[in-house]
């Protein structure tokens, strides 16, 4: 059936569907992926980069490895953390920081 339709367009001199008609579903799918996948990831990356750039001494952070500690020194690409209960001093990469809880933010307790 498809072969006969193709041969009809080729041998009868008829024009087939336009290139726009064939490509609009692909363009539509790309637009959907861009809006629902790419844009949110870019926004998340910008927020994370801003958080990492605003790290300062005294901030309490959680690393991607689950280490929780307070920042005692900030370098270009690393942080020194004071980790309780033994007051260990660890140096971790800034890229390992997942979240920040500042000292001046009120702590809310769940009941």
C-alpha positions as CSV (number, residue, x, y, z in Angstrom):
1,X,0.0,0.0,0.0
2,X,2.7,2.5,0.9
3,X,4.8,1.4,-2.1
4,X,1.8,2.1,-4.4
5,X,1.2,5.5,-2.9
6,X,4.9,6.4,-3.2
7,X,5.0,5.2,-6.9
8,X,1.8,7.2,-7.5
9,X,3.5,10.5,-6.4
10,X,6.8,9.7,-8.2
11,X,5.3,8.5,-11.5
12,X,2.2,10.6,-11.8
13,X,4.0,13.8,-11.2
14,X,1.8,14.7,-8.2
15,X,3.4,16.5,-5.4
16,X,3.5,14.8,-2.0
17,X,3.1,16.4,1.3
18,X,5.1,19.5,1.9
19,X,8.3,19.4,3.9
20,X,6.6,21.6,6.5
21,X,3.7,19.1,6.9
22,X,6.3,16.3,7.4
23,X,8.4,18.2,10.0
24,X,5.9,20.0,12.1
25,X,5.3,17.0,14.5
26,X,9.1,16.8,15.0
27,X,9.3,20.5,15.7
28,X,6.4,20.3,18.1
29,X,8.0,17.5,20.0
30,X,11.2,19.4,20.3
31,X,9.4,22.4,21.6
32,X,7.6,20.3,24.2
33,X,10.9,18.7,25.3
34,X,12.5,22.1,25.5
35,X,9.7,23.6,27.7
36,X,9.3,20.7,30.0
37,X,12.9,19.3,30.3
38,X,15.5,21.7,29.2
39,X,14.2,25.0,30.7
40,X,13.5,23.7,34.2
41,X,17.0,22.1,34.3
42,X,18.6,25.4,33.3
43,X,16.7,27.3,36.0
44,X,17.7,24.7,38.6
45,X,21.3,24.9,37.5
46,X,21.3,28.8,37.8
47,X,19.8,28.6,41.3
48,X,22.4,26.1,42.4
49,X,25.2,28.1,40.9
50,X,24.0,31.2,42.7
51,X,23.8,29.3,45.9
52,X,27.3,28.1,45.6
53,X,28.6,31.5,44.7
54,X,27.0,33.0,47.8
55,X,28.4,30.6,50.3
56,X,30.0,32.2,53.3
57,X,31.6,31.4,56.6
58,X,29.0,30.2,59.2
59,X,26.6,28.7,56.7
60,X,25.4,25.2,57.5
61,X,25.6,22.9,54.4
62,X,24.8,19.4,53.3
63,X,27.1,17.8,50.8
64,X,26.1,15.2,48.1
65,X,27.7,12.5,50.3
66,X,25.4,13.4,53.2
67,X,27.9,15.2,55.3
68,X,26.4,18.0,57.4
69,X,28.7,20.8,58.7
70,X,29.3,24.4,59.2
71,X,31.6,26.3,56.8
72,X,34.7,27.7,58.5
73,X,36.7,28.8,55.4
74,X,35.9,29.4,51.8
75,X,38.4,29.0,49.0
76,X,38.0,29.4,45.2
77,X,36.9,25.8,44.5
78,X,36.7,24.2,48.0
79,X,35.2,24.7,51.5
80,X,36.5,23.8,54.9
81,X,33.7,22.3,57.0
82,X,33.5,21.8,60.8
83,X,31.6,18.5,61.3
84,X,30.1,17.6,64.6
85,X,30.3,15.7,67.0
86,X,34.1,15.5,67.0
87,X,34.6,18.9,65.3
88,X,36.4,17.3,62.4
89,X,37.7,19.7,59.8
90,X,37.0,18.5,56.3
91,X,37.8,20.1,52.9
92,X,35.2,19.5,50.3
93,X,34.7,20.8,46.8
94,X,32.1,23.5,46.3
95,X,30.4,21.4,43.7
96,X,29.6,18.8,46.4
97,X,27.3,21.2,48.2
98,X,23.6,20.3,47.8
99,X,21.8,22.6,50.2
100,X,22.4,25.5,52.6
101,X,20.7,26.5,55.8
102,X,21.9,30.0,57.0
103,X,22.2,30.8,60.7
104,X,20.0,33.9,60.4
105,X,17.1,31.9,59.0
106,X,14.5,30.9,61.6
107,X,14.4,27.1,62.2
108,X,11.0,25.7,61.8
109,X,10.1,22.6,63.7
110,X,7.6,20.0,62.4
111,X,5.0,18.8,64.9
